[in-house]
Amino acid sequence: MEFKAIVVDVDGTITYSDRSIDCRAVEALRGVKVPVVIATGNILCFARAAAKLVGTSGFVIAVNGGVVECGSVEYDTSHMKECEEAFDLLARHFFLERLDPEYRKTEIGLRRNFDVEKARHLLRDFPDLDLVDTGFAVHIKSRGINKGTGLKRIAELMGLSAKDFVAIGDSPNDIEMLKASGFGVAVGNAHPDMKKAADMVTEGKHGAGVAEAIRYVFG
C-alpha cells in the first residue's frame, strides 16, 4: 500500500525520555514528501510549537485527540463535566497538581505524583472515563476521545482516510492511533502494550526508531 501521510507522537518518540529533541527524527521527518501530523497528549500551543520546530505541515492532534487543527481548530469538550467530577473525587484522596488547566479544555492533566492504580480503582463508577499514564503526565479523559479518533477526524479534514497514514509512537495513549492507521509503528523504547499493537517494532529507540520506520515504509 502507498501511504500518503505520517502521524507521529512527540514525547518519547521524537524526543528522548528527558524531552530533549532527537534530531534523527527531525531529519527523517523533514525528508519525507508526504504531510506529517504531530500528535500529542500535550496542549495545542505545545503541539503547534513542536510542528514548527520539526518543520511539518502544521496539522496537529493535541490533548490526546480532544483538539485537532487543520486550518481551523476543533475542540471536543463533551465529557469535561464528568472529568471535573472525577477530579473532585480523587482530590479527596490525593494531593493533585493540575497541568495547564487554563489550556486543557477537553481533559484534565495531572502531575505523576500519586498512586495511579489506586486512583483507577476509585474511579470505577466512571465507566466512560479513562485514567492514562503516559510516563510524562496522568490524564483524566473520555474513553471515547483519543489519538485514534483525532486521527480519523484530521484525516477527514485533509481529504484522506486514517488508513492512508503511517502512525509512529511509544506510549499506551498512542495505541488507538496505531490501530486506526494503515500501518502502526512502535519505536524500540515503546511500552510493551504498544509493541503488541504495532505492525512494526523498530530496533532503534526514539528518533532512531522514527528514522528506521520512515526508511522502511518510504524507502
PLY file of the C-alpha trace (Angstrom):
ply
format ascii 1.0
element vertex 219
property float x
property float y
property float z
element edge 218
property int vertex1
property int vertex2
end_header
0.00 0.00 0.00
1.18 3.51 -0.77
0.85 5.66 2.33
0.00 9.32 1.92
0.82 10.84 5.33
2.53 10.27 8.68
1.20 10.92 12.18
3.85 10.91 14.90
3.84 11.25 18.67
6.18 13.70 20.38
7.35 12.79 23.91
9.41 9.61 23.91
9.11 9.22 20.14
10.76 12.25 18.51
12.29 13.18 21.86
14.43 11.37 24.38
12.97 10.50 27.80
14.11 13.87 29.15
12.05 15.59 26.42
15.07 16.90 24.53
14.55 16.67 20.78
16.14 13.77 18.90
17.47 15.36 15.71
17.50 12.00 13.93
13.69 12.11 13.93
13.63 15.73 12.74
15.95 15.00 9.82
13.93 11.95 8.77
10.56 13.70 9.01
11.80 16.71 7.07
12.98 14.41 4.31
9.61 12.79 3.51
7.40 14.01 0.66
4.10 13.43 2.46
2.32 15.56 5.09
3.39 14.97 8.71
0.85 15.40 11.53
2.07 15.93 15.10
0.02 14.04 17.73
0.48 14.68 21.42
-1.19 14.46 24.80
0.08 17.95 25.43
-1.77 21.23 24.84
-2.40 22.91 21.50
0.26 25.62 21.79
2.87 22.92 22.56
1.72 20.90 19.53
1.97 23.98 17.31
5.47 24.74 18.59
6.57 21.12 18.03
5.20 21.21 14.48
7.16 24.39 13.72
10.31 23.03 15.35
10.18 19.82 13.35
9.12 21.63 10.19
5.92 19.70 9.49
2.70 20.62 7.69
1.32 22.40 10.76
-1.57 19.94 11.15
-1.79 18.72 14.76
-3.69 16.44 17.11
-3.43 17.72 20.69
-4.68 16.82 24.19
-4.95 13.11 23.28
-7.32 13.69 20.38
-9.55 16.24 22.11
-8.24 19.01 19.85
-7.40 18.89 16.15
-6.09 21.70 13.97
-6.19 21.61 10.20
-6.66 25.19 9.11
-9.18 25.76 11.92
-9.32 24.37 15.46
-11.91 21.89 16.75
-12.45 21.02 20.44
-14.45 18.15 21.94
-15.50 19.28 25.42
-18.40 16.85 25.79
-17.01 14.98 28.82
-15.43 17.81 30.80
-18.18 17.93 33.43
-17.61 14.25 34.19
-13.82 14.75 34.20
-14.21 17.52 36.77
-16.37 15.27 38.95
-13.73 12.55 38.78
-11.03 15.06 39.68
-13.03 16.23 42.71
-13.33 12.62 43.90
-9.61 11.92 43.52
-8.70 15.21 45.19
-10.34 13.93 48.37
-7.76 11.11 48.47
-4.60 12.58 46.90
-2.77 15.86 46.59
-3.22 16.54 42.88
-1.39 19.08 40.75
-3.22 20.06 37.57
-1.13 20.75 34.47
-2.03 23.66 32.19
-5.65 23.90 33.41
-6.25 27.14 31.51
-5.41 25.41 28.21
-6.81 21.89 28.73
-10.43 22.21 27.63
-11.06 18.56 26.72
-9.43 16.61 29.58
-7.57 17.09 32.86
-3.80 16.63 33.04
-2.11 15.77 36.34
1.45 15.52 37.58
2.62 11.92 38.17
2.92 12.15 41.97
0.14 9.83 43.17
-0.87 6.15 43.06
-2.47 5.76 39.64
-3.70 2.21 40.21
-5.46 3.22 43.41
-6.93 6.20 41.56
-8.24 3.92 38.81
-9.99 1.83 41.46
-11.58 4.94 42.95
-12.92 5.88 39.50
-14.63 2.53 38.94
-18.02 4.29 38.94
-16.94 6.43 35.97
-17.09 3.85 33.16
-16.92 6.46 30.39
-13.64 7.89 31.67
-10.09 6.63 31.44
-7.04 7.42 33.56
-3.99 7.26 31.30
-0.39 7.42 32.50
1.87 8.31 29.56
5.04 8.35 31.61
5.08 12.16 31.37
1.65 13.02 32.85
-1.58 11.37 34.00
-4.73 12.22 32.06
-8.38 12.07 33.16
-10.12 11.74 29.81
-13.08 10.34 27.96
-12.72 6.78 26.67
-14.42 7.98 23.50
-11.76 10.60 22.76
-8.22 9.51 21.91
-5.49 9.96 19.35
-7.27 7.42 17.14
-10.46 9.48 16.95
-8.28 12.56 16.46
-6.50 10.86 13.56
-9.79 9.91 11.90
-11.05 13.48 12.16
-7.89 15.16 10.88
-7.66 12.63 8.03
-11.21 13.59 7.05
-10.30 17.29 7.12
-7.27 16.54 4.92
-9.37 14.58 2.42
-7.74 11.30 3.40
-8.58 8.11 5.30
-6.89 7.21 8.59
-5.70 4.09 6.76
-3.63 6.33 4.49
-1.40 7.17 7.47
1.68 5.60 8.98
1.44 6.14 12.75
4.53 6.19 14.99
4.51 6.27 18.80
5.78 4.86 22.07
3.12 5.13 24.80
-0.19 3.41 25.64
-2.04 6.59 24.67
-0.79 6.00 21.11
-2.40 2.55 20.77
-5.72 3.75 19.33
-3.81 5.90 16.83
-1.81 2.91 15.64
-4.93 0.79 15.32
-6.75 3.48 13.34
-3.84 3.95 10.92
-2.88 1.85 7.94
0.50 0.91 9.41
1.41 1.28 13.07
4.99 1.58 14.32
6.27 1.30 17.89
9.75 2.70 18.42
12.23 0.48 20.25
11.71 2.15 23.64
7.91 1.78 23.46
5.72 0.40 26.22
5.13 -3.40 25.88
1.42 -2.84 25.20
2.32 -0.53 22.33
4.63 -3.10 20.82
1.83 -5.68 20.89
-0.45 -3.30 18.96
2.14 -2.36 16.32
2.67 -3.71 12.81
6.36 -2.93 13.21
8.65 -2.52 16.21
11.87 -0.75 15.38
15.27 -1.76 16.68
16.17 1.90 17.13
14.84 3.90 20.06
13.31 7.38 19.99
14.38 9.32 16.87
16.47 6.45 15.55
13.31 4.34 15.50
11.39 7.06 13.67
14.10 7.27 11.02
14.19 3.47 10.73
10.43 3.31 10.18
10.48 6.05 7.55
13.27 4.27 5.63
11.29 1.02 5.77
7.99 2.47 4.59
9.09 5.19 2.19
12.40 3.77 1.02
0 1
1 2
2 3
3 4
4 5
5 6
6 7
7 8
8 9
9 10
10 11
11 12
12 13
13 14
14 15
15 16
16 17
17 18
18 19
19 20
20 21
21 22
22 23
23 24
24 25
25 26
26 27
27 28
28 29
29 30
30 31
31 32
32 33
33 34
34 35
35 36
36 37
37 38
38 39
39 40
40 41
41 42
42 43
43 44
44 45
45 46
46 47
47 48
48 49
49 50
50 51
51 52
52 53
53 54
54 55
55 56
56 57
57 58
58 59
59 60
60 61
61 62
62 63
63 64
64 65
65 66
66 67
67 68
68 69
69 70
70 71
71 72
72 73
73 74
74 75
75 76
76 77
77 78
78 79
79 80
80 81
81 82
82 83
83 84
84 85
85 86
86 87
87 88
88 89
89 90
90 91
91 92
92 93
93 94
94 95
95 96
96 97
97 98
98 99
99 100
100 101
101 102
102 103
103 104
104 105
105 106
106 107
107 108
108 109
109 110
110 111
111 112
112 113
113 114
114 115
115 116
116 117
117 118
118 119
119 120
120 121
121 122
122 123
123 124
124 125
125 126
126 127
127 128
128 129
129 130
130 131
131 132
132 133
133 134
134 135
135 136
136 137
137 138
138 139
139 140
140 141
141 142
142 143
143 144
144 145
145 146
146 147
147 148
148 149
149 150
150 151
151 152
152 153
153 154
154 155
155 156
156 157
157 158
158 159
159 160
160 161
161 162
162 163
163 164
164 165
165 166
166 167
167 168
168 169
169 170
170 171
171 172
172 173
173 174
174 175
175 176
176 177
177 178
178 179
179 180
180 181
181 182
182 183
183 184
184 185
185 186
186 187
187 188
188 189
189 190
190 191
191 192
192 193
193 194
194 195
195 196
196 197
197 198
198 199
199 200
200 201
201 202
202 203
203 204
204 205
205 206
206 207
207 208
208 209
209 210
210 211
211 212
212 213
213 214
214 215
215 216
216 217
217 218
